[in-house]
Amino acid sequence: MFGRKKKNNQHIEPGDVVAIVRRVISENGRDYIGLYTKAILCMLALAATTAFSAWIMRYIVDDLFYKQRWDLVPWICGGIVLAFTVRGFATYGQAVLLARVGNNIVARYQQRLFGHLLKLGMPFFTATRSGQLSAQISQNVTGIRDLLNMTVAAIARDAVTLIGLVAVMLWQDWLLSVMAFVIGPPIIIAVNYIMRRLRRVTRESVEINSHLLGAMQESVQGIAIVKAFTMENVLSRKIGQLVYQAEERNNKIARVSERMSPITETLAGVAIAGVIGYAAWRASVSAEPPGAVMSFITALLLAYDPVRRLARVQVNLERALVNARMIYEILDLEPQQGDAPGAGSLKVTKGEVRFDRVRFAYAENLPVLHGVSFTAKAGRTTAIVGPSGAGKSTLFALLQRFYDVEGGAITVDGRNIAEVTKASLRSSIAYVSQHPYLFEGSIRDNIRYGRPDATDVEVEEAARLANAEEFIKLQPEGYDTLVGENGVTLSGGQRQRVSIARAIVRNAPILLLDEATSALDNESEARVQEALERIMKDRTTLVIAHRLSTVVDADHIVVLEEGLLAEEGTHRALIRKPQGVYARFHRMQQEKAENLLEGAAGLPAEMAEDTTETSG
């Protein structure tokens, strides 16, 4: 519903390996070609000095020690010093350059992922746990970096080094070289076997770790509820089980991937021992100088390290490929709720909002709205009331195009909102949620999110109108006080007033209030209500309310019940229908308030005051 994947299979097939590598290179190769060229040159220098170390061994043994040509000592020693100096700088250069490229790739894909996530519709976030998503992204994004760096290192460093050393080996003794190469086929067979096993367990490990990190993040975010309901032991057991599963999968990955070590070590030992044994036998029956054999053995021993790394490259690439594939599964989600072709900008002149036979369902066969029709007149206040689940908040979500209607239409000044850009539509709307959310940063930053170009004067004026200035000035740094995670340093009522100030500074022609004063005490509610009444003038305002006392002065009241328009009218008109839904709600709330007041009559004055505030 929320997106379409270009590929739905969960396992990486052989053809996908090439496709993913090609895609990663095509997306990033051109941008980093300069840095990779420098890194490759460093790797080539590293490969050349390694081959030189094996090649010069023949002259050290034959010319220096066998023929005792002491005049060559300065030249050979100087060459060795130069080779190792070049090797040191080359090692430093390729490490720094690859790290620079890798860090930039991680930053690029993090930004790209976040930008893409913001384009996805609300259904995606409804179906995906935020903690698990953020944990998965933090793990998977390194897969792109590792894929590129390992590919470059394998080709430019290990493969070239191996080629150089093999050339030295063939130059010194082709027969011994053939004997050393017999370990190749068994290593290839072992790599293919381990690769198939590693694909499955790596993906399982990534998914379990994302569940684990997501659960930890959610537990920290909801720590107040955890402690209030003494959930520590329950969550500790849950996290412990996930930790155990993650440990088991990681141990399994280690067992599978490290199987290369005994295989390659054993085969290399057999090959090297065979070569040395044969070389020793041949030297015993001939009078040739030992320099060529020593050079060959040195090259063979030095070749073991790149052979071992190349043998593990494909195994390590499997991990990177799994992570890269999971990143592309997110990037390949196509937003289903884009702007219509040729969509124009919405220009609000009056601000009349009309719902015309609107039908909608969050899930198939579970409809929420059944052909709802009403008009919120321009510059007037329209209240939407009804029991929980009637579809009140859904109307707000549809008006902001968090979802698209399945039938009917919503228009603003006669223009279908499906035919305008979402950005222009939402910039014309200011929204105050029942559950205010504050972002990382200062109080001033959170108010300015309503309109990024708002001046400090406008921000502070919005705070005054929202009755927030008084408590803001009491904060340690005033408007520049950091609010903590989701405004944890502020009370619920304070967070709500900052949220209202954010809507005020937006200065939009349409205002949506979702039980905007629910978190305020009676005094603050009265003062904020006055502020809201001032900014509601000349604006089209839609209000969702559960307490009918807050909407008695609304110009128009729409009553929903089970996704249907039950009735509409003014407070006076609706209260005169004794059998109507609105009148029934009104009687129920009046009776509840009277019962609370009667109960408070026998309480001490302070407790009675608290009770009457609750009933308000």
Summary of the structure (lengths in Angstrom):
residues: 616
radius of gyration: 35.8
end to end distance: 41.9
largest distance: 121.9
contacts: 1940
relative contact order: 0.08
helix: 66%
strand: 11%
